[in-house]
């Protein structure tokens, strides 16, 4: 009799908790939502996260705040996001870098596949070989020739060890037989600042952060790392057209929820991100930054993440890249 009574109390409690959770999910959001961006402001992740945040802000009727937490090639911000309360008010803006990180950082305190729920792919811009105007080259062939004639004289900035900016640079060196010194930064934003200032010679940067600078003439684009030319920069050749075969590098930026976030909230965010990406303002901005507008969400996006983790693990192993 007592056992039955206790079970009834437990079941009633569980039912009340589920009902309360459902009510919170149904009314979500009732307060500001935070998007943790694991790189400094001004970088490629930021370039896509902020417009999405502004659009979601309008759609949700609540503030959507971008919080930059830079460091350790984007893994510090990811670790902070993984520790956040899974109440539907903290999301994480991840990138290709987070599929690379497991192969670079042996002691990560989070697992990109187990500690997050894949929500939606936001953008997929290619990279570009960009140089400071004073770097003695006007074409990719001239840059390669100068680098070969002056080993280790040229420098390239990147967003942190293990980022696509870093791996793109190392892949370029392998494909061209050049020696160019890498200079790591706490994100693509600071890396771009020093490139514009002439503190480094070049970068293998995502168009998300370099496109405005190329358009403004503060840096020059010698090639894009996509199979075809980018409509926003029709005069910039692909790497293959410029003489470097098999140099195709693209990055992706995406939204993740913290593990444990109520599924109704995740489903609602998927719906809202799709709606945001369908707006003319986002489409136009993405086009300027050389990105397509993807429609990859939920489990489909989760499958992509898993395949990327395996792919980049192989690349890192073959290239022999280790923590500096």
HELIX and SHEET records of a PDB file:
HELIX    1   1 UNK A    2  UNK A   27  1                                  26    
HELIX    2   2 UNK A   44  UNK A   60  1                                  17    
HELIX    3   3 UNK A   72  UNK A   74  5                                   3    
HELIX    4   4 UNK A   75  UNK A   82  1                                   8    
HELIX    5   5 UNK A   97  UNK A  104  1                                   8    
HELIX    6   6 UNK A  140  UNK A  149  1                                  10    
HELIX    7   7 UNK A  164  UNK A  176  1                                  13    
HELIX    8   8 UNK A  188  UNK A  197  1                                  10    
HELIX    9   9 UNK A  207  UNK A  216  1                                  10    
HELIX   10  10 UNK A  231  UNK A  233  5                                   3    
HELIX   11  11 UNK A  263  UNK A  277  1                                  15    
HELIX   12  12 UNK A  280  UNK A  288  1                                   9    
HELIX   13  13 UNK A  298  UNK A  319  1                                  22    
SHEET    1   A 6 UNK A  64  UNK A  68  0                                        
SHEET    2   A 6 UNK A  33  UNK A  37  1                                        
SHEET    3   A 6 UNK A  90  UNK A  95  1                                        
SHEET    4   A 6 UNK A 253  UNK A 258 -1                                        
SHEET    5   A 6 UNK A 116  UNK A 125 -1                                        
SHEET    6   A 6 UNK A 291  UNK A 292 -1                                        
SHEET    1   B 5 UNK A 181  UNK A 184  0                                        
SHEET    2   B 5 UNK A 155  UNK A 158  1                                        
SHEET    3   B 5 UNK A 202  UNK A 206  1                                        
SHEET    4   B 5 UNK A 127  UNK A 132 -1                                        
SHEET    5   B 5 UNK A 219  UNK A 224 -1                                        
END                                                                             
